[in-house]
Amino acid sequence: MVADRSRRVLGYTRYRDADEFARTVKVRYRQDYWAEADEYVEVWIEKDALAGVVMPVVVDEFGLDLHVTRGFASVTYLQEAAENIMLEDRPVYVYLFTDYDPAGMNIADKVEEELLERTDWADVHVERVAVTPEQIRAHDLPTRPTKRSRRERLTRYEAAHGDVSVELDAMPPDVLRRIVRERIERHMDPWRLEQMRMVEREEREGLALLLSGGGR
């Protein structure tokens, strides 16, 4: 199957009436929870299939962006990420989630190397969070023999980790979400976050009322 991505349909987003537009704004309005935070956080995940598992925590709960590399991130993807990081005037913490295998380790190493180099070694901290040997043992994750497609890289991997690999997909979804949440909460006080959510809900209601004509 060939996907034709060269054709686009251009036009306005249309609404039945002002009330429908007001309802849309009410749903879409989000505060920037991190605007006044002392640190900023990014979550990177190797597999597109797992984006839906952690998105409710990263995007919906904490209002952060979720970076999905789909294997090895392209140069363009890494450059754009580095440029966004350089706009920050505070420490940035990048948490990586990859398979426990040669490719996963190399993906994490490449992201760390490229981000640090492209941000000119700014105040950026990169940590690969999962999958780890401790998590494999704690959750009895299913293992598989390490693929032997690239001998040299495999030898280095085996020397450090043995002939065992584990897919990130093997992590129970609730455990994966908990790990993500724990990392983010290191940088955001839960009480402060809940206060901002309360303000956000009130502002949504106010916007909807104003745009529907009820605030006149």
C-alpha positions in Angstrom: 0.0 0.0 0.0 1.4 3.4 -1.1 0.4 6.5 1.0 0.0 9.7 -1.0 1.0 12.5 1.4 1.4 15.1 -1.4 -2.3 16.1 -1.5 -3.9 18.3 1.0 -7.4 19.8 1.5 -7.4 23.4 2.5 -10.2 25.2 4.2 -11.6 26.7 7.4 -12.7 24.8 10.4 -16.5 25.4 10.4 -19.0 25.5 13.3 -22.8 25.2 13.3 -23.1 28.2 15.6 -21.3 30.1 18.4 -22.4 27.6 21.0 -20.6 24.8 19.1 -17.5 26.9 18.9 -17.7 27.7 22.6 -17.9 24.0 23.4 -14.8 23.4 21.3 -12.8 26.1 23.1 -13.9 24.7 26.5 -12.6 21.3 25.6 -9.3 22.4 24.0 -8.2 25.2 26.4 -5.2 24.1 28.4 -3.0 26.0 30.8 0.8 25.7 30.5 1.4 23.9 33.8 5.1 24.3 33.4 5.4 28.0 32.6 6.6 28.9 36.1 8.3 25.6 37.0 12.0 25.7 37.9 12.7 22.7 35.6 11.2 21.3 32.4 10.6 17.7 31.5 10.5 15.7 28.3 9.4 12.1 27.9 10.7 10.1 24.9 9.5 6.7 24.0 10.9 4.4 21.3 7.6 2.7 20.1 4.6 4.4 18.5 2.4 1.5 19.7 3.0 2.5 23.3 2.3 6.2 22.9 -1.3 5.6 23.7 -0.3 3.9 27.0 1.6 6.8 28.4 0.0 9.7 26.7 -2.8 10.0 29.3 -0.1 10.6 31.9 2.4 12.7 29.9 0.0 14.8 27.9 -3.4 14.8 29.6 -2.3 14.6 33.3 0.9 16.7 33.3 0.5 18.8 30.1 3.8 17.8 28.6 4.8 16.8 25.1 5.4 13.1 24.3 8.3 12.5 21.9 7.9 9.3 19.9 11.0 8.3 18.0 9.7 5.2 16.2 13.0 3.5 16.4 16.1 5.7 15.7 15.1 9.4 15.6 15.9 11.2 12.4 18.5 14.1 12.3 15.7 16.6 11.6 13.7 15.3 14.6 16.7 15.6 16.9 17.6 19.0 15.6 14.1 20.4 16.2 14.0 18.9 19.7 17.4 20.4 20.5 16.3 23.8 19.2 13.2 23.7 21.5 15.4 22.8 24.5 17.7 25.7 23.8 14.7 28.1 24.2 14.5 27.0 27.8 16.4 29.1 30.4 16.1 26.3 33.1 17.3 22.8 33.5 15.7 20.2 31.1 15.3 16.6 32.1 14.8 14.0 29.3 13.5 10.6 30.2 13.9 7.8 27.7 11.9 4.5 27.4 13.3 1.9 25.1 13.6 -1.9 24.6 16.3 -3.7 26.6 18.3 -4.8 23.6 21.2 -3.6 21.4 18.9 -1.4 19.3 17.2 0.1 22.4 20.5 0.9 24.1 21.8 2.5 20.9 18.7 4.6 20.4 19.1 6.0 24.0 22.8 6.6 23.5 22.1 8.4 20.2 19.4 10.6 21.6 21.6 11.6 24.6 24.7 12.2 22.4 22.8 14.3 19.8 20.8 16.3 22.3 23.8 17.2 24.4 25.9 18.1 21.3 23.2 20.0 19.5 22.3 22.0 22.7 26.0 22.9 23.2 26.0 21.0 26.4 23.4 23.2 28.0 21.7 22.3 31.3 20.3 19.1 29.9 20.0 15.8 31.7 19.2 12.6 29.8 18.3 9.4 31.6 17.2 6.1 30.1 14.5 4.9 32.5 13.2 1.6 31.1 13.6 -1.3 30.5 16.2 -2.1 33.2 17.5 -5.3 34.7 15.8 -4.4 38.0 12.5 -4.0 36.3 12.9 -7.3 34.5 13.4 -9.1 37.8 10.8 -7.1 39.8 8.0 -7.7 37.3 9.2 -11.0 35.9 9.2 -9.7 32.4 9.4 -12.2 29.5 12.8 -12.3 27.9 13.9 -13.4 24.4 17.4 -14.3 23.0 19.2 -11.3 21.7 19.0 -10.9 17.9 22.3 -11.6 16.2 22.0 -9.5 13.1 24.9 -7.2 13.9 27.8 -9.0 15.5 30.0 -6.2 16.6 27.3 -4.3 18.4 25.9 -7.4 19.9 29.3 -8.3 21.4 29.4 -5.0 23.3 25.8 -5.5 24.4 26.4 -9.0 25.6 29.5 -8.0 27.6 27.4 -5.5 29.5 24.0 -7.1 29.7 24.2 -10.8 28.7 22.4 -12.6 25.9 18.9 -11.5 27.1 16.6 -8.9 25.6 13.2 -7.6 26.7 10.7 -5.6 24.8 9.3 -2.4 26.3 5.9 -3.7 25.3 6.3 -6.5 27.9 6.0 -3.9 30.7 2.5 -3.9 32.2 0.7 -0.7 31.1 -0.1 0.3 34.7 3.5 -0.2 35.7 4.8 1.8 32.7 2.4 4.7 33.5 3.4 4.6 37.2 7.1 4.9 36.3 6.5 7.8 33.9 4.4 9.5 36.6 7.1 9.0 39.3 9.7 10.6 37.1 7.6 13.6 36.2 6.5 14.2 39.8 10.2 14.7 40.7 9.8 18.1 39.0 6.2 19.0 39.8 4.6 19.2 43.2 1.2 17.3 42.9 -0.6 19.8 45.1 0.6 22.7 42.9 -0.5 20.8 39.8 -4.0 20.2 41.2 -4.3 23.9 42.0 -3.5 24.8 38.4 -6.1 22.2 37.2 -8.7 23.9 39.3 -7.9 27.3 37.8 -7.9 25.7 34.4 -11.4 24.3 34.8 -12.8 27.6 36.0 -11.2 29.4 33.1 -12.7 26.9 30.6 -16.1 27.5 32.0 -15.6 31.3 31.9 -14.4 31.1 28.2 -17.4 29.0 27.2 -19.8 31.3 28.9 -18.2 34.4 27.3 -18.1 32.9 23.8 -21.6 31.7 23.9 -22.9 35.1 24.8 -23.7 34.3 28.4 -21.1 36.7 29.8 -22.7 39.8 28.3 
